[in-house]
Amino acid sequence: MKLILNILSVILITFPFLQISAQNPDTLQTSSGKLLIKVVGHASIMFEYNQMIIHIDPYSRMGNYKLMPKADLILLTHHHQDHLDTAAIHLIHQNNTHYIVAPVCAEKASFKNPAVLISNGEKMLFKDIQIEAVPAYNILNKRESGVPYHPEGEGNGYILTFGDKRIYIAGDTEIIPEMNQLGKIDVAFLPMNLPYTMSPEMTAEAAKVIQPVILYPYHYSKTDLSILVGLLNDEKTIEVRIR
């Protein structure tokens, strides 16, 4: 396993509002142009690609969205408040912002422009980017009522294809059987915080199943990241990036 440690990680975990200004984006070369990847924090990600800005699950507590580029596309995985934050969304909205969201998001909020609804298993194109909605759900972790924190079919993960590169944003999920059918993944964002998503052990197992070239653990809250790093130490083909 190759490991890149961001020397600002401790500072940014302590002061997440600094994250968007302090951390430079990562660059991934695709067959159709450069993809800039900025991990804003928690489950919030921003991509810049061919003069387009894509925000995923923008969340006000993770950065100053007043200072961020306006969105050409906002992609939402599900309706929980740390993923569907209308305050952050309004700050990055512009007249031509497009919305692609899990149906449950449209049930919980309204958007300034019409939202396109996408469910597990569906695909669509935004410009030249293929967007595929994939399952994201809990099997083991449940509320006291017995209902999973994230029931099957309610929320989405996404696979975005930029040229020859496929980026997997898992959303709030545990390791699930559908991960075996994702195909080639170049970059994976896998969540890690109990009881809502995965333990480090589950995240490591998911990474071994998916075999991404680059792994970003995200949505990790106060989880000890060194546990995941240790569990993947022998996976020489996976580069773990801590942001």
C-alpha positions in Angstrom: 0.0 0.0 0.0 1.2 3.5 -0.9 0.3 6.1 1.6 0.2 9.9 1.1 -0.4 11.8 4.4 -1.5 15.4 4.3 0.6 17.2 6.8 -2.3 19.5 7.5 -4.7 16.7 8.4 -4.5 17.2 12.2 -5.0 20.9 11.9 -7.9 20.5 9.4 -9.7 17.9 11.6 -9.5 20.3 14.5 -10.5 23.3 12.5 -12.5 22.0 9.5 -13.5 25.5 8.4 -9.9 26.0 7.3 -10.0 23.0 5.0 -11.2 24.5 1.8 -8.6 27.3 1.7 -5.7 25.4 3.2 -5.7 22.2 1.2 -4.7 22.2 -2.4 -6.7 20.0 -4.8 -5.3 16.7 -6.0 -5.0 16.3 -9.8 -5.9 13.2 -11.8 -5.1 13.1 -15.5 -7.9 11.6 -17.6 -8.1 10.9 -21.3 -10.3 14.0 -21.7 -8.7 16.5 -19.4 -7.5 17.1 -15.9 -9.8 16.3 -13.0 -9.1 18.4 -9.8 -10.3 16.7 -6.6 -10.8 18.8 -3.5 -11.9 17.0 -0.4 -13.8 19.7 1.5 -14.5 17.5 4.6 -16.9 14.9 5.9 -18.8 13.7 2.8 -18.4 17.0 0.9 -16.3 16.8 -2.3 -15.7 19.2 -5.1 -14.5 18.3 -8.6 -13.3 20.7 -11.3 -13.2 19.2 -14.8 -13.2 20.9 -18.2 -14.3 24.2 -16.8 -17.2 22.6 -14.8 -17.6 22.6 -11.1 -19.3 19.6 -9.4 -20.2 19.7 -5.7 -21.2 16.5 -3.9 -23.1 16.7 -0.7 -22.0 20.2 0.2 -22.2 20.8 4.0 -21.8 24.2 5.6 -19.9 23.0 8.7 -17.1 21.7 6.4 -16.1 24.8 4.6 -17.0 28.4 3.7 -19.2 27.9 0.7 -19.4 31.7 0.2 -15.9 31.5 -1.1 -16.2 28.4 -3.2 -16.9 28.3 -7.0 -20.5 28.2 -8.0 -21.8 24.8 -9.0 -22.5 23.6 -12.5 -23.8 20.4 -11.0 -24.8 19.5 -7.4 -25.0 15.8 -6.7 -26.7 14.6 -3.6 -26.6 11.0 -2.2 -29.4 11.2 0.4 -31.4 13.4 2.7 -29.6 13.4 6.0 -28.7 16.9 7.1 -25.0 16.4 6.8 -25.5 15.5 3.1 -28.5 17.7 2.2 -27.7 21.1 3.5 -29.9 23.8 1.8 -27.8 26.6 3.3 -24.7 25.4 1.6 -26.6 24.6 -1.6 -28.0 28.1 -1.9 -24.5 29.6 -1.5 -23.1 27.7 -4.5 -26.3 27.9 -6.7 -26.2 29.9 -9.9 -28.8 30.3 -12.6 -27.5 27.3 -14.6 -26.9 25.0 -11.7 -28.1 21.4 -12.4 -29.3 19.1 -9.6 -29.0 15.3 -9.8 -30.3 13.7 -6.6 -31.7 10.6 -4.9 -35.5 10.7 -5.0 -35.6 11.0 -1.2 -33.8 14.3 -1.4 -36.6 15.8 -3.5 -39.1 14.6 -0.9 -37.3 16.5 1.9 -36.2 19.8 0.1 -37.0 22.0 -2.8 -34.3 23.4 -5.2 -34.1 26.6 -7.1 -33.9 24.7 -10.4 -35.7 21.4 -11.2 -33.9 18.4 -9.9 -33.3 15.2 -11.9 -34.0 12.2 -9.8 -31.9 9.1 -10.1 -32.3 5.8 -8.4 -30.1 2.8 -7.7 -29.1 1.1 -11.0 -29.9 4.1 -13.2 -27.4 5.9 -15.5 -27.4 9.3 -17.2 -25.1 11.7 -18.9 -24.3 15.2 -17.7 -22.3 16.9 -20.5 -19.7 14.2 -21.2 -19.7 12.7 -17.7 -21.5 9.4 -17.2 -23.3 9.2 -13.8 -24.4 5.9 -12.4 -26.3 5.6 -9.2 -25.4 2.5 -7.2 -26.7 1.1 -3.9 -25.6 2.5 -0.5 -27.2 1.0 2.6 -26.7 -0.6 6.0 -26.9 -4.3 6.7 -25.7 -4.6 10.3 -25.9 -1.1 11.8 -29.5 -0.2 12.8 -31.4 2.2 15.1 -32.9 1.0 18.3 -36.2 0.4 16.4 -34.4 -2.1 14.2 -34.5 0.1 11.1 -31.1 0.5 9.3 -29.6 4.0 9.5 -29.6 3.9 5.7 -32.3 1.5 4.4 -31.6 -0.3 1.1 -32.9 1.6 -1.9 -33.2 5.0 -0.2 -29.8 6.6 -0.8 -27.3 6.5 -3.7 -23.6 6.0 -4.2 -22.3 7.3 -7.5 -19.8 6.2 -10.1 -18.7 9.2 -12.2 -16.8 8.5 -15.4 -14.4 11.3 -16.5 -12.8 10.2 -19.8 -11.1 6.9 -19.0 -11.3 7.3 -15.2 -14.1 6.0 -13.0 -14.6 7.6 -9.6 -16.7 5.9 -6.9 -18.4 8.0 -4.3 -19.8 5.4 -2.0 -22.2 7.5 0.0 -23.4 6.3 3.5 -23.0 2.6 3.2 -21.5 -0.5 4.7 -19.7 -3.1 2.7 -22.4 -4.6 0.6 -22.6 -7.4 -2.0 -23.1 -4.9 -4.9 -19.5 -3.7 -4.4 -18.4 -6.9 -6.2 -20.0 -5.7 -9.4 -18.7 -2.2 -9.6 -16.0 -3.0 -12.2 -12.8 -1.1 -12.5 -12.5 1.8 -10.1 -9.7 4.3 -10.3 -10.6 6.4 -7.3 -12.9 5.4 -4.4 -14.3 7.5 -1.6 -15.3 5.1 1.2 -17.0 6.2 4.4 -15.8 5.2 7.9 -17.7 6.0 11.1 -19.7 3.8 13.3 -22.6 3.3 13.8 -23.6 5.0 10.6 -21.3 3.5 8.0 -18.2 1.3 8.4 -15.6 0.4 10.9 -11.9 0.6 9.7 -12.0 -3.2 9.3 -15.1 -3.0 7.1 -13.7 -0.2 5.0 -10.4 -2.1 4.5 -12.4 -5.2 3.4 -14.4 -3.0 1.0 -11.2 -1.6 -0.4 -9.8 -5.1 -1.0 -13.0 -6.0 -2.8 -13.1 -2.9 -5.0 -9.3 -2.6 -5.5 -9.2 1.2 -6.4 -6.0 2.7 -7.5 -6.5 5.5 -5.1 -8.6 5.3 -1.9 -9.8 8.3 0.0 -11.4 7.4 3.4 -14.0 10.0 4.0 -17.0 10.7 6.4 -14.6 9.5 9.1 -15.4 11.9 12.0 -13.1 10.9 14.9 -12.3 7.4 13.6 -8.6 6.4 14.0 -7.3 6.5 10.5 -4.1 4.7 11.4 -6.1 1.5 11.9 -7.2 1.5 8.2 -3.7 2.4 7.1 -2.4 -0.6 9.0 -5.0 -3.0 7.6 -4.1 -2.0 4.0 -0.4 -2.0 4.5 0.1 -5.1 2.4 -2.2 -3.9 -0.4 0.6 -2.6 -2.7 -1.7 -1.6 -5.5 -3.9 0.7 -3.4 -2.7 4.2 -2.6 -4.4 5.6 0.5 -4.8 9.4 0.6 -5.6 10.9 4.0 -7.2 14.3 3.6 
